[in-house]
Amino acid sequence: MSKKLLLINDIAGYGKVALSAMIPVLSHMKYETYNLPTAVVSNTLDYGKFDILDTTEYMKNTLKVWGELGFDFDAVSTGFIVSKEQTELVTEFCREKAKNGAVIFTDPIMGDDGSLYNGITEATVALMRELIGVADYIVPNYTEAVYLAEKEYQQDGATEEAFHEIIDILRGLGAKSVVITSAKIKGNDRKCVIGYDHKAEEYFKIEFDEIPVRFPGTGDIFSAVFMGRIMDGESLCHATETAMNVVRYMIEKNADNVDKYKGIPIETCLEVIG
C-alpha cells in the first residue's frame, strides 16, 4: 500500500509553485497525496500583480471532515502559511499527528536574501519557532534559519562553525534534523546545503555551483523530492543530494524558457526522478 502524504501549502491558479509543483513530483514517486491549501493565489508572485484568498475557514472545516472520515497520514509537509491563526492551527494539527507516528516536514517559508517577505513579521517568526519544534525535518534557507535562530545574516557568508551553532539552536527548539539551503561558507565561492542528521547524529555539507537562472517553485520541488526520498527510507544526506540534483537538472533543461515567472513545467521532466 502506498504511503499517504498530506501537503499543507498554497496553490496558484497559474504557475508551478507550492502544491502545483509538489503534487506531480510525489504522485510520480507513487505516493498518495492529500492537499490542504493555505491560500489560493491567482498566479506566481513574480508577475508583480496577484490576488490571494485566505483559506483558514476552509482548512478548519476540511480537517474536521477528514477527522470524521478517519483519514490519517504517514507524513505531513508544511509550507507557506498566511496568518497567526493558520500557524497555530497547523502547529496543533502537526503536534497531534506526530503523537500518532506521522513524520513532520516543515519548510518555514518566510524570507530570502537576508530579509523577510512582505507581510511576515517577528510575530510570524516566533510562531514558526513553535511549528519547527514539532518537526522531524526542517528545510529553511539561510535567511529563514538566522531569523529562527535569532542570529545576524552575513552577506558574505558564515563559517561552518557558525552554521553548526545555528543548527544546534534550531534543534534546541525541537527540530530533529535540519537542512539549511542556499548557505554560503565564508571564503568559499561555492554555495552549499549544510545540515544535521538526527538519525546518523552527524553534520553534513554538500557544495554546489549555482545556476544563474531563477524559477519560482524550485524550493517546492526540492522539498517534494526530499520528502519522498526520506519516506522511501533513504538517508538524510542522500535524500538531500538527490533533491539537489533533480532541481539542477530541471533548471538546466528549462533555462531557455521565455516565461520563467510561471515556474518549471515539471511534468515534462519527471524522468529525472526515476
N, C-alpha and C positions, 0 to 999 in steps of 0.2 A: 504494500500500500504506500502511495506517495505521501510524503510529509506535507503538513498543512502550514502555510506561512501567511501571517497577517501583515500587510503593509499599511502603515499609517503615514500618509503624506498627502501633498496637494495633487490636484490633477488639472492639466491645462487643456483648454479647448483646442489649442493648436500648438504643436511643438512636442518633441520627445524629451520631456523632463519629468522628474518625480515619478508618479505612478505609471505614466505613459512610457517611461524608459525602463522601469524595473519589472513590470509585468511580463513583457515579451522575453526578457532575459531569463527570469525564473521559470516561466512556462516552458521555455526551450530546455531548461535543465530538469524538466519533468516534475516540478513541484506544483502542488495545488495551491493556488494563491487566492486570498481574500484581500479586499482593499477597503480602507476606511478613509475617504478624502477629508482632509482637514480644511480644505478650501477648494473652490472651483475658480480657476484663473482663466481669463479669456484667451491668453496666449503667453508665450515666454516673455519675461520682463525685459529682455534685451531689445525688444521693439520700441521701448520707451513709453508706449501707451498701453494700458491694460486695465481690466476690471477684476476685482476679487470678491467672491462671495464667501463669507464666513459660514462654515457648516456645523458649528458647535451643537446646535439643537438636533440636527440630523445624526451626528455622532452619538449623542446620548441615547436617542431613540433606537438607533441601529444596535448599539451594544446591549440595550435592554431586550430587543427582539432576538438577537443572537444568543443571549443568555437563556431565554425561554426555549429556544430551539436546541439548546445543548451544544452549540458549536464550540469547538475547542481548537487550540493551535499548538503546534510543536515549537514555533518560534514567532516572535513579534519584532517587526522593524519599525522604528520611528524616524521621521524626517522633519519636514517643515511643519511647525506648529504656530498658529497665528495669534494666540491670546493667552493670558494668565489662566483663564478658565479651562481652556483646552489643555494647557500644560498640566494642570492639576488633575484633570480627568484622565489624561493619558498616563501620568505617573502612577496614579492609584490603580488603573487597569493593569499596567505592566507589573506592578508590585504583586497583585493578586495572581496573575498568570505565572509569574516566576515561582511563587509558592507551589504551584501545581506542576512545576517542571519545565515550563516553556523557557526557551533560550531568548534573551532580550538583546537586540541590536539597536544602538542609538547613534544616529548621525545628528549631532547638535547644531543644526543649520542656523547660524546667527550672523556671520560676517566673513570678511576676507580682506587680504592686503592691509591688515592692521586696524581695520575699522569695522564696527557693527553695521549691519544693513539698516536702511531707513525703517523706523518703527520698532527696532529692537532696543530695549532699554536695559539698564543694570538690573531692574527687577526681573526682566526676562532671563537674564544670565543667572540670577540667583535661583529662579525656578528650575532652570535647566540643570543646575548642580544637583537638585533633588532627583531629576529624571535619570541622569547618568549614574546616580547612586544605586539604582536597581538594575543596571545593565551588566550583561556578561561581556559585551564587546561594544566599545565606542570608537567612532572614526572621525574625530574633529580634525579640521585643518589647523595649521599653526596659529592663525588668528583666534579661532574658537578655543583652542587649547589654552592660550595665555589668558584669555578673559575668564575662562572657567577656573583656572589655577590662580587667578589674581596676580599675574606676573606682567612684566612690561614687554611689549612687542619690540623686537630688534629688527630693524630694516635690513641690516646686513647679515642676519642670521644669529644663531646662538651656538654655544659649544655643545658637544654631545652630552657633557655632564649636566648642562642646564636643561636639556631636553629630558634627561632621566629624572631630574628634580621635578619638572612639570608633570611627567608621567606618574611619579610617586604621589604627588599631590592629588591627581585625579583618581588614582587608586585608593587614596586615603578617603576620598569622598564616597567610595563604594564600588566604582567601576572595577571590573576584574581584569580584562585585557584592554589595552589602549593602543590604537594605531593613529599616529599623527601624520596626516598627509601634507604635501606642499611644504615640507620642512627644509630649512637651509642651514647647514653646518657652517659656522663662521670660518672663513679661509678656504672654503671649498666651493668651486664654481657650480658644481652639480647639486641639484636638489635631491631630496631623499624622502622616503617614508620611514619613520622611526617608531618603534613601539615596544610593548612588553606583552609577553605571552604568559598568562597566569597558569596554564597547564604545564608548560615546559619550565616555568619560573626563570625566564631569561629575557633580556633585552635583545632587540634585533634592529638592523638598519639595512635598507635596500636603496641604493642610489639609482637615479635615472636621469636621462637627458631630456630636458623639457622641449616639447614641440611648440614653436611659436604660433599656434593656431588656437583660437578659443571657440569652443562649442558649449552652450549651456547643456546641463544634464550629464556631463561626464562623471561627476561625483556620484550621481544616482546609479549609473552603470557600474561604477566601481563597487558601490555598496551592495548591489544586487548579486554580482558575481562573487564577491567576498562572502556574503551571507550564504549563498548556495554552496560554495566550496566548504565552508565551515560545517554546514549541516550535513554535508556529504562525508564528513569525518577527516578532512584534511587539516594539517597543522596550520596554525595562525600565519606563520611566515610564508608557507607555500600558498595558502589562500590569498594572502596579500599580493604576492608576486604574480600569481595567476590573474588577479583582478587588474593589476597594473598593466600587464601585457595585453589583456583584452582591450582596455581603454586605449592604449597606444596604437594597437592595430586598427581600431575603429577610427581614431583621429587621422592616422596616416591615409587610410583608404578614402576618407571623405574630405581631405584637406583642401581640395579644389572646388568643393561645393560653393555655389554662388551665394545662396542664402544660408549663412551659418547660424542665424538667430533662431531657426526652428529646431536646432539640435541635430543629432546624428540619426539618419534613417536606420534604426537598429535592426529591423527585420531583414535588411539586405546584407548584413554581415554577421549573423549569428553563428556562422560556421566556425568562427574562431574559438567559440566556447567549447565546441566538441559535442 
